[in-house]
């Protein structure tokens, strides 16, 4: 059923992983970062960008092969320690590189460089 927005982050954290079936071009979606910031491993398709942004704190599945994706997911979920480690890596990446203060600093750097 419906879940109030204020409860979503807690549910993501408690689940330890969040499945996101979004197309490759949409991998920068805020759900990816919300999941990582909540301490939950984002599980996506062939998310090359997400994997590089989250420093190993994501699980990518091959959507082209349902059997292979199912096997990959089962292997990951059978190892709770691996899930915890990936969740920690994802959280650290968001904490260290992907907050509004980081984006603001990037914008200011661009402005400084263009006005120099």
VENLINDA-V628975 format. One line per field, one symbol per residue. ss: DSSP state (a for helix, b for strand, c for the rest). A space follows every 10 residues. Layout:
ss->???
This chain:
ss->ccccaaaaaa aaaaacbbbc cccaaaccca aaaaaaaccc bbbbcccaaa aaaccccbbb cccccaaaaa aaaaaaacca aaaaaaaaaa aaaaaaacca aaaaaaaaaa aaaaac
